[in-house]
Amino acid sequence: MKNALLLFTIILLSNCASKDVEIETVASFKGQQVTGVTVSDKGRIFANFPRWRDHVTHAVVEVFDNGESVPFPDESWNSWSLNAAVSDSVFIAVQSVVAHENTLYVLDTRNPLFKGVIDNPRIFAFDLPTKQLKNTYVLSENAFHKDSYINDLRVDKKRGKIYATDSGHAGLVVIDIKSGDSFRVLDNHTSTLAETNELTFSNGVWKNTVHSDGIALDTKNDMLYYHALTGYNLYAIATKHLKPNNEENIELEVKLIKKTAAPDGMIIDDAGRLFFADLENDKILTLNLTDGNINVFAEGTKVKWADTFSIYNNELYYTNSRINEVKGAINDLEFSINKIPLH
């Protein structure tokens, strides 16, 4: 099955039109593996570094135009180290940051080193103008598992919800922004489960099983798209169906959208294009959600596991997390935030 999917992907991508684009490096981090990036509507750039190893200098930073960065909101929030006390005023294992209007949402998996959740996963919401914490969304016990790794999120202002993927234990989580209540859907469902336990790169086979990971919200059509990282199928569901105690109906409403390359993060622009990576081939692709056409947006040596995307001022920002290249210590590896003009 995997070979057939790979063949399908190769055929599919051979029909894609590649365009030359100018890729600019916004910031680089030596020995610090960046995964998440987000740009606020005021142009402020934030990034995060997951707790995948002992030494993480800062979990969340704000990045400036000159490429320099400072811990966000301050040094104290970024001071936690392995085996230190856990509290509600430190970042433990941040996997994603998302700026929405005047708020920065920081997703803390509370699962350092992938050894299991040590505290309920949560989302910290910071007021961007003041850098003050204004809310903490703590997942309820029935919204996660011990092996959960809550991975990425999208904010739905229209419905007052936050949607998140769980790449450690397949499923989606829905959080009510006003009440803070949370519930789980599509737990171990076909659409959220990984389809393979390996991806193939030019430098060898990367063995891992990563479930529901990438997530994108189409606010114009009220559709939520999601994808397993080690998988080749894109799924979606109308957000109106994501209600508690509605699991049977939710499962019936899941739609298989298209077979794609294996991606990490995803985002949708105002033109209705879904941006996602072809991890195995060092590319960034677009899927036109209207006609289903896939095109190559960017490729080459400046695309190295395009992990997370953000759009600001008609430019696509993304991180190069180089996950498949990491074989041991990362002291000498450069990880970057790049941007590309949209066209």
C-alpha positions as CSV (number, residue, x, y, z in Angstrom):
1,M,0.0,0.0,0.0
2,K,2.8,2.4,0.9
3,N,4.5,1.8,-2.4
4,A,1.3,2.5,-4.3
5,L,0.8,5.7,-2.4
6,L,4.4,6.8,-3.1
7,L,3.9,6.0,-6.8
8,F,0.7,8.0,-6.8
9,T,2.5,10.9,-5.2
10,I,5.3,10.8,-7.7
11,I,2.9,10.8,-10.7
12,L,0.8,13.5,-9.1
13,L,3.8,15.8,-8.5
14,S,5.3,15.2,-11.9
15,N,2.3,17.0,-13.3
16,C,2.8,20.0,-11.0
17,A,4.1,23.3,-12.3
18,S,7.2,24.5,-10.5
19,K,7.9,28.2,-10.2
20,D,11.1,30.1,-9.3
21,V,10.6,32.0,-6.1
22,E,12.8,34.1,-4.0
23,I,13.3,32.6,-0.5
24,E,14.6,35.0,2.2
25,T,16.0,33.8,5.5
26,V,14.3,35.8,8.3
27,A,16.3,34.3,11.2
28,S,18.4,31.2,11.9
29,F,19.1,29.3,15.1
30,K,22.3,27.2,15.6
31,G,21.7,24.2,17.7
32,Q,18.1,25.2,18.6
33,Q,15.5,23.3,16.6
34,V,12.6,25.6,15.7
35,T,9.3,24.1,14.7
36,G,6.6,26.8,15.0
37,V,6.3,30.3,13.6
38,T,3.5,32.8,13.6
39,V,3.2,36.4,12.5
40,S,0.6,38.7,14.1
41,D,-1.6,41.1,12.2
42,K,0.8,43.8,13.3
43,G,3.8,42.0,11.8
44,R,5.3,40.7,15.1
45,I,7.0,37.3,14.6
46,F,7.0,34.5,17.2
47,A,8.7,31.1,17.2
48,N,8.9,28.1,19.4
49,F,11.4,25.3,20.2
50,P,10.0,22.0,21.3
51,R,11.4,20.1,24.4
52,W,12.8,17.2,22.3
53,R,16.1,17.1,24.1
54,D,17.8,18.2,27.3
55,H,19.0,21.7,26.3
56,V,16.4,24.1,25.0
57,T,17.5,27.7,25.5
58,H,14.0,29.2,25.2
59,A,10.6,27.7,24.5
60,V,9.1,30.8,22.9
61,V,10.7,33.8,21.4
62,E,9.8,37.0,19.6
63,V,11.9,37.5,16.5
64,F,12.9,41.0,15.2
65,D,13.6,42.3,11.7
66,N,17.3,42.0,12.2
67,G,17.0,38.3,13.0
68,E,17.7,38.7,16.7
69,S,15.2,37.2,19.2
70,V,14.2,37.5,22.9
71,P,12.3,35.2,25.1
72,F,8.5,35.7,25.2
73,P,6.9,36.9,27.3
74,D,10.0,37.0,29.5
75,E,12.9,34.9,30.8
76,S,11.0,33.5,33.7
77,W,8.4,31.8,31.5
78,N,11.2,30.1,29.6
79,S,13.2,29.0,32.6
80,W,12.0,25.4,33.1
81,S,14.5,22.6,32.8
82,L,14.0,18.8,32.9
83,N,12.9,17.4,36.3
84,A,12.2,20.9,37.7
85,A,8.9,21.7,39.4
86,V,5.9,22.1,37.1
87,S,3.7,25.2,37.4
88,D,1.2,27.3,35.5
89,S,3.7,30.0,34.9
90,V,6.4,28.2,32.9
91,F,6.5,26.6,29.5
92,I,7.3,22.8,29.7
93,A,7.2,21.5,26.1
94,V,5.8,24.0,23.6
95,Q,5.0,22.6,20.2
96,S,3.1,25.5,18.5
97,V,2.4,29.2,18.7
98,V,-0.4,30.9,16.8
99,A,-1.1,34.7,16.8
100,H,-4.8,35.6,16.3
101,E,-5.8,39.2,16.4
102,N,-4.3,40.6,19.7
103,T,-3.6,37.2,21.3
104,L,-0.7,34.8,21.1
105,Y,-1.8,31.2,21.8
106,V,1.0,29.0,23.1
107,L,0.4,25.3,23.0
108,D,2.2,23.4,25.7
109,T,2.1,19.6,25.2
110,R,3.4,19.0,28.8
111,N,5.0,16.0,27.2
112,P,8.8,16.6,27.3
113,L,11.1,14.2,25.4
114,F,7.9,12.3,24.3
115,K,8.0,10.3,27.5
116,G,4.4,10.9,28.4
117,V,2.2,13.7,29.6
118,I,3.4,15.0,33.0
119,D,0.6,17.5,33.4
120,N,-2.6,18.3,31.5
121,P,-1.8,19.8,28.2
122,R,-2.8,23.4,27.9
123,I,-2.9,26.5,25.8
124,F,-1.6,29.8,27.3
125,A,-3.3,32.9,25.8
126,F,-1.2,36.1,26.0
127,D,-2.3,39.6,25.3
128,L,0.1,40.8,22.6
129,P,0.2,44.6,23.4
130,T,1.0,44.0,27.1
131,K,2.6,40.5,27.0
132,Q,0.4,39.6,30.0
133,L,-1.3,36.1,30.4
134,K,-5.0,36.6,30.0
135,N,-6.2,33.0,29.9
136,T,-5.1,29.4,30.3
137,Y,-7.0,26.6,28.7
138,V,-6.3,23.3,30.5
139,L,-7.5,20.2,28.7
140,S,-10.0,18.1,30.6
141,E,-9.1,14.5,31.5
142,N,-11.3,13.1,28.7
143,A,-9.7,15.3,26.0
144,F,-6.2,13.7,26.0
145,H,-4.4,10.5,26.7
146,K,-1.1,9.8,28.6
147,D,0.7,9.4,25.3
148,S,-0.9,12.5,23.7
149,Y,1.2,15.1,22.0
150,I,-1.1,17.9,21.2
151,N,0.5,19.3,18.2
152,D,-1.0,22.3,16.4
153,L,-4.1,24.6,16.7
154,R,-6.4,26.9,14.8
155,V,-8.7,29.6,16.3
156,D,-12.2,29.8,15.0
157,K,-13.5,33.2,16.1
158,K,-16.9,32.7,14.4
159,R,-17.7,29.7,16.5
160,G,-15.7,30.6,19.5
161,K,-13.6,27.5,19.4
162,I,-10.0,26.3,19.2
163,Y,-9.2,23.1,17.3
164,A,-6.1,21.1,17.9
165,T,-4.5,17.9,16.6
166,D,-3.0,15.1,18.6
167,S,0.0,13.5,16.8
168,G,0.9,11.2,19.7
169,H,-2.5,9.5,20.1
170,A,-4.7,10.1,17.0
171,G,-7.5,12.5,17.4
172,L,-8.7,16.1,17.5
173,V,-9.5,18.3,20.4
174,V,-12.1,21.1,20.5
175,I,-11.8,23.9,23.2
176,D,-14.5,26.5,23.9
177,I,-12.8,29.9,24.0
178,K,-15.3,31.4,26.4
179,S,-15.9,28.5,28.9
180,G,-12.6,26.7,28.5
181,D,-14.4,23.4,28.2
182,S,-12.7,20.8,26.0
183,F,-13.6,17.5,24.4
184,R,-12.1,15.0,22.1
185,V,-13.3,13.8,18.7
186,L,-12.2,11.2,16.0
187,D,-10.2,9.3,18.6
188,N,-8.2,6.6,16.7
189,H,-10.4,7.3,13.7
190,T,-9.2,6.3,10.2
191,S,-8.8,10.0,9.3
192,T,-6.6,10.9,12.3
193,L,-4.5,7.7,12.3
194,A,-1.0,7.5,10.7
195,E,-1.0,5.4,7.5
196,T,2.7,4.4,7.6
197,N,5.6,4.2,10.1
198,E,8.3,5.7,7.8
199,L,9.0,8.4,5.3
200,T,11.7,8.2,2.6
201,F,14.2,11.0,2.1
202,S,17.3,11.5,0.0
203,N,19.4,10.9,3.1
204,G,17.6,7.7,4.0
205,V,14.5,6.3,5.7
206,W,13.0,8.2,8.6
207,K,11.1,5.8,10.9
208,N,8.4,7.2,13.0
209,T,4.6,7.0,13.4
210,V,3.0,10.4,13.6
211,H,-0.8,10.7,13.7
212,S,-3.0,13.8,13.1
213,D,-0.6,16.7,12.9
214,G,-1.2,19.4,10.2
215,I,-4.4,21.5,10.6
216,A,-5.9,24.3,8.6
217,L,-9.1,26.3,9.0
218,D,-11.1,27.6,6.0
219,T,-13.0,30.5,7.6
220,K,-14.9,31.3,4.4
221,N,-16.4,27.9,4.0
222,D,-16.3,26.8,7.7
223,M,-14.2,23.7,7.0
224,L,-11.4,22.2,9.1
225,Y,-8.7,20.3,7.2
226,Y,-6.3,17.9,8.9
227,H,-3.6,15.4,8.0
228,A,-1.5,12.7,9.6
229,L,2.2,13.5,9.2
230,T,3.1,9.9,8.2
231,G,0.2,9.6,5.8
232,Y,-0.9,10.5,2.3
233,N,-4.6,11.5,2.7
234,L,-6.1,14.9,3.5
235,Y,-9.3,15.0,5.4
236,A,-11.8,17.7,6.3
237,I,-15.0,18.2,8.3
238,A,-17.5,21.1,8.5
239,T,-16.9,22.9,11.8
240,K,-20.7,23.0,12.5
241,H,-20.4,19.3,13.3
242,L,-17.7,19.6,15.9
243,K,-20.0,19.5,19.0
244,P,-19.8,17.5,22.2
245,N,-21.7,14.2,22.4
246,N,-21.9,14.1,18.6
247,E,-19.2,11.5,17.8
248,E,-21.3,9.3,15.5
249,N,-22.4,12.2,13.4
250,I,-18.9,13.6,13.3
251,E,-17.5,10.4,11.9
252,L,-20.1,10.3,9.2
253,E,-19.4,13.9,8.2
254,V,-15.6,13.4,7.7
255,K,-14.6,13.9,4.0
256,L,-11.6,12.5,2.2
257,I,-10.4,15.4,0.2
258,K,-7.4,14.2,-1.8
259,K,-4.3,12.1,-1.8
260,T,-1.3,14.3,-1.2
261,A,2.4,14.2,-0.3
262,A,3.2,13.6,3.4
263,P,3.1,17.1,5.1
264,D,3.7,18.6,8.5
265,G,1.9,21.9,9.1
266,M,-0.7,23.5,6.8
267,I,-2.3,26.9,6.2
268,I,-5.0,28.4,3.8
269,D,-4.6,31.8,2.2
270,D,-7.3,34.3,1.1
271,A,-7.3,32.8,-2.4
272,G,-8.4,29.4,-1.1
273,R,-5.0,27.7,-1.5
274,L,-3.9,25.2,1.0
275,F,-0.1,25.4,1.6
276,F,1.6,22.2,2.8
277,A,5.0,20.5,2.5
278,D,6.1,17.5,0.5
279,L,8.5,16.5,3.2
280,E,10.1,13.7,1.3
281,N,11.0,15.8,-1.6
282,D,12.0,19.2,-0.1
283,K,9.0,21.1,-1.5
284,I,6.2,23.3,-0.5
285,L,3.0,22.6,-2.5
286,T,-0.4,24.4,-2.9
287,L,-3.7,22.7,-3.2
288,N,-6.5,24.8,-4.9
289,L,-9.5,23.9,-2.7
290,T,-11.8,24.9,-5.5
291,D,-10.5,22.8,-8.4
292,G,-8.3,20.3,-6.6
293,N,-5.2,21.2,-8.5
294,I,-1.8,20.8,-6.8
295,N,1.2,22.9,-7.8
296,V,4.8,23.3,-6.6
297,F,5.2,26.6,-4.8
298,A,8.8,26.3,-3.7
299,E,11.5,23.7,-3.6
300,G,15.3,23.2,-3.2
301,T,18.0,23.6,-0.6
302,K,16.1,26.3,1.4
303,V,13.2,23.9,2.0
304,K,14.3,21.4,4.6
305,W,11.2,19.8,6.3
306,A,9.0,22.9,6.0
307,D,7.3,22.5,9.3
308,T,4.9,25.4,10.1
309,F,3.4,28.2,8.0
310,S,2.1,31.7,8.7
311,I,1.0,34.4,6.3
312,Y,1.5,38.1,6.7
313,N,1.6,41.0,4.2
314,N,1.3,38.8,1.2
315,E,4.3,36.6,2.3
316,L,4.4,33.0,3.4
317,Y,6.6,32.4,6.5
318,Y,7.8,28.9,7.3
319,T,10.2,27.0,9.5
320,N,12.9,24.5,8.4
321,S,13.0,22.0,11.3
322,R,15.2,19.5,9.4
323,I,13.7,16.6,11.5
324,N,14.8,13.9,9.1
325,E,18.4,15.2,9.2
326,V,18.8,15.0,13.0
327,K,20.7,11.8,13.9
328,G,22.2,12.9,17.2
329,A,23.5,16.2,18.7
330,I,22.3,19.3,16.9
331,N,24.9,21.7,18.0
332,D,26.3,22.4,14.5
333,L,22.9,22.4,12.7
334,E,21.2,25.6,11.6
335,F,17.5,25.8,11.8
336,S,15.7,28.7,10.1
337,I,12.6,30.8,9.6
338,N,12.2,31.8,5.9
339,K,9.7,33.7,3.9
340,I,8.5,33.8,0.3
341,P,6.3,36.3,-1.5
342,L,2.9,34.9,-2.4
343,H,2.0,34.8,-6.1
